[in-house]
Amino acid sequence: MTVIPEALNGTVIPGGCDTCNAEQRITRIEPLLWSIGIAHDDWCPTWQQIQALRTAPPATFRP
């Protein structure tokens, strides 16, 4: 038994971000393991903030 029907594998759902035309993508990674990712527009300020946080050193970093 699976909680997510196999037919949803590869489904694209519009939305997922309040500041761009994002899409949510459902992907089966392996049996009983699924991923739901959000694909933002490149110009999206939310996406740009996420990217900046990923590349910035942690706030607790002290050289």
Distance bins in CASP14 RR format, pairs under 12 A and 6 or more apart:
PFRMAT RR
TARGET T0000
AUTHOR 0000-0000-0000
RMODE 2
METHOD distances of the structure
MODEL  1
1 31 0 0 0 0 0 1 0 0 0 0 0
1 32 0 0 0 0 1 0 0 0 0 0 0
2 8 0 0 0 0 1 0 0 0 0 0 0
2 9 0 0 0 0 0 1 0 0 0 0 0
2 28 0 0 0 0 1 0 0 0 0 0 0
2 30 0 0 0 0 0 1 0 0 0 0 0
2 31 1 0 0 1 0 0 0 0 0 0 0
2 32 1 0 0 1 0 0 0 0 0 0 0
2 33 0 0 0 0 0 1 0 0 0 0 0
2 34 0 0 0 0 1 0 0 0 0 0 0
3 28 0 0 0 0 0 1 0 0 0 0 0
3 31 0 0 0 0 0 1 0 0 0 0 0
3 32 0 0 0 0 1 0 0 0 0 0 0
3 33 0 0 0 0 0 1 0 0 0 0 0
3 34 0 0 0 0 1 0 0 0 0 0 0
4 10 0 0 0 0 0 1 0 0 0 0 0
4 11 0 0 0 0 1 0 0 0 0 0 0
4 26 1 0 0 1 0 0 0 0 0 0 0
4 27 0 0 0 0 0 1 0 0 0 0 0
4 28 1 0 0 1 0 0 0 0 0 0 0
4 29 0 0 0 0 0 1 0 0 0 0 0
4 31 0 0 0 0 0 1 0 0 0 0 0
4 32 0 0 0 0 1 0 0 0 0 0 0
4 33 0 0 0 0 1 0 0 0 0 0 0
4 34 1 0 1 0 0 0 0 0 0 0 0
4 35 0 0 0 0 0 1 0 0 0 0 0
4 36 0 0 0 0 1 0 0 0 0 0 0
5 11 0 0 0 0 1 0 0 0 0 0 0
5 26 0 0 0 0 0 1 0 0 0 0 0
5 28 0 0 0 0 0 1 0 0 0 0 0
5 34 0 0 0 0 0 1 0 0 0 0 0
6 26 0 0 0 0 0 1 0 0 0 0 0
6 27 0 0 0 0 0 1 0 0 0 0 0
6 28 1 0 0 1 0 0 0 0 0 0 0
6 31 0 0 0 0 1 0 0 0 0 0 0
6 32 0 0 0 0 0 1 0 0 0 0 0
6 34 0 0 0 0 0 1 0 0 0 0 0
7 26 0 0 0 0 0 1 0 0 0 0 0
7 28 0 0 0 0 0 1 0 0 0 0 0
8 24 0 0 0 0 0 1 0 0 0 0 0
8 25 0 0 0 0 0 1 0 0 0 0 0
8 26 1 0 1 0 0 0 0 0 0 0 0
8 27 0 0 0 0 1 0 0 0 0 0 0
8 28 0 0 0 0 1 0 0 0 0 0 0
8 34 0 0 0 0 1 0 0 0 0 0 0
8 35 0 0 0 0 0 1 0 0 0 0 0
8 36 0 0 0 0 1 0 0 0 0 0 0
9 25 0 0 0 0 0 1 0 0 0 0 0
9 26 1 0 0 1 0 0 0 0 0 0 0
9 27 1 0 0 1 0 0 0 0 0 0 0
9 28 1 0 1 0 0 0 0 0 0 0 0
9 29 0 0 0 0 1 0 0 0 0 0 0
9 30 0 0 0 0 0 1 0 0 0 0 0
9 31 0 0 0 0 0 1 0 0 0 0 0
9 33 0 0 0 0 0 1 0 0 0 0 0
9 34 0 0 0 0 1 0 0 0 0 0 0
9 35 0 0 0 0 0 1 0 0 0 0 0
9 36 0 0 0 0 0 1 0 0 0 0 0
10 23 0 0 0 0 0 1 0 0 0 0 0
10 24 0 0 0 0 0 1 0 0 0 0 0
10 25 1 0 0 1 0 0 0 0 0 0 0
10 26 1 0 1 0 0 0 0 0 0 0 0
10 27 1 0 1 0 0 0 0 0 0 0 0
10 28 1 0 0 1 0 0 0 0 0 0 0
10 29 0 0 0 0 0 1 0 0 0 0 0
10 34 0 0 0 0 0 1 0 0 0 0 0
10 35 0 0 0 0 0 1 0 0 0 0 0
10 36 0 0 0 0 0 1 0 0 0 0 0
10 37 0 0 0 0 0 1 0 0 0 0 0
11 23 0 0 0 0 0 1 0 0 0 0 0
11 24 0 0 0 0 1 0 0 0 0 0 0
11 25 1 0 0 1 0 0 0 0 0 0 0
11 26 1 0 1 0 0 0 0 0 0 0 0
11 27 0 0 0 0 1 0 0 0 0 0 0
11 28 0 0 0 0 0 1 0 0 0 0 0
11 34 0 0 0 0 0 1 0 0 0 0 0
11 35 0 0 0 0 0 1 0 0 0 0 0
11 36 0 0 0 0 1 0 0 0 0 0 0
11 37 0 0 0 0 0 1 0 0 0 0 0
12 21 0 0 0 0 0 1 0 0 0 0 0
12 22 0 0 0 0 0 1 0 0 0 0 0
12 23 1 0 1 0 0 0 0 0 0 0 0
12 24 1 0 0 1 0 0 0 0 0 0 0
12 25 1 0 1 0 0 0 0 0 0 0 0
12 26 0 0 0 0 1 0 0 0 0 0 0
12 27 0 0 0 0 0 1 0 0 0 0 0
12 36 0 0 0 0 0 1 0 0 0 0 0
12 37 0 0 0 0 0 1 0 0 0 0 0
12 38 0 0 0 0 0 1 0 0 0 0 0
12 39 0 0 0 0 1 0 0 0 0 0 0
13 22 0 0 0 0 1 0 0 0 0 0 0
13 23 1 0 0 1 0 0 0 0 0 0 0
13 24 1 0 1 0 0 0 0 0 0 0 0
13 25 1 0 0 1 0 0 0 0 0 0 0
13 26 1 0 0 1 0 0 0 0 0 0 0
13 36 0 0 0 0 1 0 0 0 0 0 0
13 37 0 0 0 0 1 0 0 0 0 0 0
13 38 0 0 0 0 1 0 0 0 0 0 0
13 39 0 0 0 0 0 1 0 0 0 0 0
14 20 0 0 0 0 0 1 0 0 0 0 0
14 21 1 0 0 1 0 0 0 0 0 0 0
14 22 1 0 0 1 0 0 0 0 0 0 0
14 23 1 0 1 0 0 0 0 0 0 0 0
14 24 1 0 0 1 0 0 0 0 0 0 0
14 25 0 0 0 0 0 1 0 0 0 0 0
14 38 0 0 0 0 0 1 0 0 0 0 0
14 39 0 0 0 0 0 1 0 0 0 0 0
15 21 1 0 0 1 0 0 0 0 0 0 0
15 22 1 0 1 0 0 0 0 0 0 0 0
15 23 1 0 0 1 0 0 0 0 0 0 0
15 24 1 0 0 1 0 0 0 0 0 0 0
15 25 0 0 0 0 0 1 0 0 0 0 0
15 36 0 0 0 0 0 1 0 0 0 0 0
15 37 0 0 0 0 0 1 0 0 0 0 0
15 38 1 0 0 1 0 0 0 0 0 0 0
15 39 0 0 0 0 1 0 0 0 0 0 0
15 40 0 0 0 0 1 0 0 0 0 0 0
15 41 0 0 0 0 0 1 0 0 0 0 0
15 44 0 0 0 0 0 1 0 0 0 0 0
15 46 0 0 0 0 0 1 0 0 0 0 0
16 22 1 0 1 0 0 0 0 0 0 0 0
16 23 1 0 0 1 0 0 0 0 0 0 0
16 24 1 0 1 0 0 0 0 0 0 0 0
16 25 0 0 0 0 0 1 0 0 0 0 0
16 36 0 0 0 0 1 0 0 0 0 0 0
16 37 0 0 0 0 1 0 0 0 0 0 0
16 38 1 0 1 0 0 0 0 0 0 0 0
16 39 0 0 0 0 1 0 0 0 0 0 0
16 40 0 0 0 0 1 0 0 0 0 0 0
16 41 0 0 0 0 0 1 0 0 0 0 0
16 44 0 0 0 0 0 1 0 0 0 0 0
16 46 0 0 0 0 1 0 0 0 0 0 0
16 47 0 0 0 0 0 1 0 0 0 0 0
17 23 0 0 0 0 1 0 0 0 0 0 0
17 24 0 0 0 0 1 0 0 0 0 0 0
17 37 0 0 0 0 0 1 0 0 0 0 0
17 38 1 0 0 1 0 0 0 0 0 0 0
17 39 0 0 0 0 1 0 0 0 0 0 0
17 40 1 0 1 0 0 0 0 0 0 0 0
17 41 0 0 0 0 1 0 0 0 0 0 0
17 43 0 0 0 0 0 1 0 0 0 0 0
17 44 1 0 0 1 0 0 0 0 0 0 0
17 45 0 0 0 0 1 0 0 0 0 0 0
17 46 1 0 1 0 0 0 0 0 0 0 0
17 47 1 0 0 1 0 0 0 0 0 0 0
17 48 0 0 0 0 0 1 0 0 0 0 0
17 49 0 0 0 0 0 1 0 0 0 0 0
17 50 0 0 0 0 0 1 0 0 0 0 0
18 38 0 0 0 0 0 1 0 0 0 0 0
18 40 0 0 0 0 0 1 0 0 0 0 0
18 44 0 0 0 0 1 0 0 0 0 0 0
18 45 0 0 0 0 0 1 0 0 0 0 0
18 46 1 0 0 1 0 0 0 0 0 0 0
18 47 0 0 0 0 0 1 0 0 0 0 0
19 38 0 0 0 0 0 1 0 0 0 0 0
19 40 0 0 0 0 1 0 0 0 0 0 0
19 41 0 0 0 0 1 0 0 0 0 0 0
19 43 0 0 0 0 1 0 0 0 0 0 0
19 44 1 0 1 0 0 0 0 0 0 0 0
19 45 1 0 1 0 0 0 0 0 0 0 0
19 46 1 0 1 0 0 0 0 0 0 0 0
19 47 0 0 0 0 1 0 0 0 0 0 0
19 48 0 0 0 0 1 0 0 0 0 0 0
19 49 0 0 0 0 1 0 0 0 0 0 0
19 50 0 0 0 0 0 1 0 0 0 0 0
20 38 0 0 0 0 1 0 0 0 0 0 0
20 39 0 0 0 0 1 0 0 0 0 0 0
20 40 1 0 1 0 0 0 0 0 0 0 0
20 41 1 0 1 0 0 0 0 0 0 0 0
20 42 0 0 0 0 1 0 0 0 0 0 0
20 43 1 0 0 1 0 0 0 0 0 0 0
20 44 1 1 0 0 0 0 0 0 0 0 0
20 45 0 0 0 0 1 0 0 0 0 0 0
20 46 1 0 0 1 0 0 0 0 0 0 0
20 47 1 0 0 1 0 0 0 0 0 0 0
20 48 0 0 0 0 0 1 0 0 0 0 0
20 49 0 0 0 0 0 1 0 0 0 0 0
20 50 0 0 0 0 0 1 0 0 0 0 0
21 38 0 0 0 0 0 1 0 0 0 0 0
21 39 0 0 0 0 1 0 0 0 0 0 0
21 40 0 0 0 0 1 0 0 0 0 0 0
21 41 1 0 1 0 0 0 0 0 0 0 0
21 42 0 0 0 0 0 1 0 0 0 0 0
21 43 0 0 0 0 0 1 0 0 0 0 0
21 44 0 0 0 0 1 0 0 0 0 0 0
21 46 0 0 0 0 0 1 0 0 0 0 0
21 47 0 0 0 0 0 1 0 0 0 0 0
22 36 0 0 0 0 0 1 0 0 0 0 0
22 37 0 0 0 0 1 0 0 0 0 0 0
22 38 1 0 1 0 0 0 0 0 0 0 0
22 39 1 0 0 1 0 0 0 0 0 0 0
22 40 1 0 1 0 0 0 0 0 0 0 0
22 41 1 0 0 1 0 0 0 0 0 0 0
22 42 0 0 0 0 0 1 0 0 0 0 0
22 43 0 0 0 0 0 1 0 0 0 0 0
22 44 1 0 0 1 0 0 0 0 0 0 0
22 46 0 0 0 0 1 0 0 0 0 0 0
22 47 0 0 0 0 1 0 0 0 0 0 0
22 50 0 0 0 0 0 1 0 0 0 0 0
23 36 0 0 0 0 0 1 0 0 0 0 0
23 37 0 0 0 0 1 0 0 0 0 0 0
23 38 1 0 0 1 0 0 0 0 0 0 0
23 39 1 0 1 0 0 0 0 0 0 0 0
23 40 0 0 0 0 1 0 0 0 0 0 0
23 41 0 0 0 0 1 0 0 0 0 0 0
23 44 0 0 0 0 0 1 0 0 0 0 0
24 34 0 0 0 0 0 1 0 0 0 0 0
24 35 0 0 0 0 0 1 0 0 0 0 0
24 36 1 0 1 0 0 0 0 0 0 0 0
24 37 1 0 1 0 0 0 0 0 0 0 0
24 38 1 0 1 0 0 0 0 0 0 0 0
24 39 1 0 0 1 0 0 0 0 0 0 0
24 40 0 0 0 0 0 1 0 0 0 0 0
25 34 0 0 0 0 0 1 0 0 0 0 0
25 35 0 0 0 0 1 0 0 0 0 0 0
25 36 1 0 0 1 0 0 0 0 0 0 0
25 37 1 0 1 0 0 0 0 0 0 0 0
25 38 1 0 0 1 0 0 0 0 0 0 0
25 39 1 0 0 1 0 0 0 0 0 0 0
25 40 0 0 0 0 0 1 0 0 0 0 0
26 34 1 0 0 1 0 0 0 0 0 0 0
26 35 1 0 0 1 0 0 0 0 0 0 0
26 36 1 0 1 0 0 0 0 0 0 0 0
26 37 1 0 0 1 0 0 0 0 0 0 0
26 38 0 0 0 0 0 1 0 0 0 0 0
26 39 0 0 0 0 0 1 0 0 0 0 0
27 33 0 0 0 0 1 0 0 0 0 0 0
27 34 1 0 0 1 0 0 0 0 0 0 0
27 35 1 0 1 0 0 0 0 0 0 0 0
27 36 1 0 0 1 0 0 0 0 0 0 0
27 37 1 0 0 1 0 0 0 0 0 0 0
27 39 0 0 0 0 0 1 0 0 0 0 0
28 34 1 0 1 0 0 0 0 0 0 0 0
28 35 1 0 0 1 0 0 0 0 0 0 0
28 36 0 0 0 0 0 1 0 0 0 0 0
29 35 1 0 1 0 0 0 0 0 0 0 0
29 36 0 0 0 0 0 1 0 0 0 0 0
29 37 0 0 0 0 0 1 0 0 0 0 0
38 44 0 0 0 0 1 0 0 0 0 0 0
38 46 0 0 0 0 1 0 0 0 0 0 0
38 47 0 0 0 0 1 0 0 0 0 0 0
38 50 0 0 0 0 1 0 0 0 0 0 0
39 47 0 0 0 0 1 0 0 0 0 0 0
40 46 1 0 0 1 0 0 0 0 0 0 0
40 47 1 1 0 0 0 0 0 0 0 0 0
40 48 0 0 0 0 1 0 0 0 0 0 0
40 49 0 0 0 0 0 1 0 0 0 0 0
40 50 1 0 0 1 0 0 0 0 0 0 0
40 51 0 0 0 0 1 0 0 0 0 0 0
41 47 1 0 0 1 0 0 0 0 0 0 0
41 48 0 0 0 0 0 1 0 0 0 0 0
42 48 0 0 0 0 1 0 0 0 0 0 0
42 51 0 0 0 0 1 0 0 0 0 0 0
43 51 0 0 0 0 0 1 0 0 0 0 0
44 50 0 0 0 0 1 0 0 0 0 0 0
44 51 0 0 0 0 1 0 0 0 0 0 0
45 51 0 0 0 0 0 1 0 0 0 0 0
45 52 0 0 0 0 0 1 0 0 0 0 0
46 52 0 0 0 0 0 1 0 0 0 0 0
46 53 0 0 0 0 0 1 0 0 0 0 0
47 53 0 0 0 0 0 1 0 0 0 0 0
47 54 0 0 0 0 0 1 0 0 0 0 0
48 54 0 0 0 0 0 1 0 0 0 0 0
48 55 0 0 0 0 0 1 0 0 0 0 0
49 55 0 0 0 0 0 1 0 0 0 0 0
49 56 0 0 0 0 0 1 0 0 0 0 0
50 56 0 0 0 0 0 1 0 0 0 0 0
53 59 0 0 0 0 0 1 0 0 0 0 0
57 63 0 0 0 0 1 0 0 0 0 0 0
END
